[in-house]
Amino acid sequence: MGRASFMFSLFAQVARLFRSKTLEVPASPAAALMESADSRAGMNAHQAQELRAAASAWLSVVR
Protein backbone atom coordinates (compact mmCIF):
# COMPACT_ATOMS: atom_id res chain seq x y z
CA MET A 1 0.00 0.00 0.00
CA GLY A 2 1.47 3.34 -1.02
CA ARG A 3 1.76 6.30 1.32
CA ALA A 4 -0.97 8.26 -0.50
CA SER A 5 -3.33 5.29 -0.34
CA PHE A 6 -2.59 4.81 3.36
CA MET A 7 -3.28 8.48 4.14
CA PHE A 8 -6.50 8.40 2.11
CA SER A 9 -7.62 5.36 4.08
CA LEU A 10 -6.91 7.13 7.37
CA PHE A 11 -8.76 10.28 6.37
CA ALA A 12 -11.69 8.24 5.05
CA GLN A 13 -11.96 6.49 8.41
CA VAL A 14 -11.86 9.82 10.22
CA ALA A 15 -14.62 11.15 7.97
CA ARG A 16 -16.75 8.06 8.61
CA LEU A 17 -16.18 8.41 12.32
CA PHE A 18 -17.44 11.99 12.39
CA ARG A 19 -20.35 11.22 10.09
CA SER A 20 -21.77 8.65 12.49
CA LYS A 21 -24.11 9.90 15.21
CA THR A 22 -23.14 9.16 18.80
CA LEU A 23 -24.81 9.99 22.09
CA GLU A 24 -21.61 11.10 23.78
CA VAL A 25 -19.35 13.64 22.14
CA PRO A 26 -15.68 12.70 22.59
CA ALA A 27 -13.33 15.27 24.08
CA SER A 28 -11.36 15.48 20.83
CA PRO A 29 -11.15 13.82 17.42
CA ALA A 30 -8.05 11.96 18.62
CA ALA A 31 -9.99 10.58 21.60
CA ALA A 32 -12.79 9.48 19.28
CA LEU A 33 -10.31 7.69 17.02
CA MET A 34 -8.69 5.93 19.97
CA GLU A 35 -12.08 4.82 21.31
CA SER A 36 -12.98 3.47 17.90
CA ALA A 37 -9.62 1.69 17.67
CA ASP A 38 -10.16 0.07 21.06
CA SER A 39 -13.60 -1.18 20.04
CA ARG A 40 -12.29 -2.66 16.77
CA ALA A 41 -9.07 -4.17 18.11
CA GLY A 42 -10.61 -7.61 18.63
CA MET A 43 -12.30 -7.70 15.23
CA ASN A 44 -9.73 -6.12 12.92
CA ALA A 45 -6.28 -5.44 14.36
CA HIS A 46 -5.04 -3.77 11.16
CA GLN A 47 -7.93 -1.31 11.12
CA ALA A 48 -7.42 -0.60 14.83
CA GLN A 49 -3.77 0.21 14.14
CA GLU A 50 -4.77 2.54 11.28
CA LEU A 51 -7.14 4.38 13.61
CA ARG A 52 -4.41 4.76 16.21
CA ALA A 53 -2.09 6.12 13.51
CA ALA A 54 -4.80 8.59 12.48
CA ALA A 55 -5.16 9.73 16.10
CA SER A 56 -1.41 10.22 16.32
CA ALA A 57 -1.38 12.15 13.05
CA TRP A 58 -4.21 14.38 14.32
CA LEU A 59 -2.29 15.15 17.48
CA SER A 60 0.89 15.98 15.55
CA VAL A 61 -1.03 18.43 13.33
CA VAL A 62 -2.83 20.09 16.23
CA ARG A 63 0.35 20.68 18.24
FENPE-V289200 format. One record per pair of residues at least 4 apart in sequence whose C-alpha atoms are under 7 Angstrom apart, sorted by the first residue. I is the first residue (numbers start at 0). J is the second residue. Records with the same first field share a line. If there is no record, write none. Layout:
I=J / J
This chain:
0=4 / 5
1=5
2=6
3=7
4=8
5=9
6=10
7=11
8=12
9=13 / 49 / 50 / 53
10=14
11=15
12=16
13=17
14=18
15=19
25=30 / 31
26=30
27=31
28=32
29=33 / 54 / 57 / 58
30=34
31=35
32=36 / 50 / 51 / 54
33=37 / 50 / 51 / 54
34=38
35=39
36=40 / 47 / 48 / 50 / 51
37=47
39=43 / 47
40=44 / 47
43=47
44=48
45=49
46=50
47=51
48=52
49=53
50=54
51=55
52=56
53=57
54=58
55=59
56=60
57=61
58=62
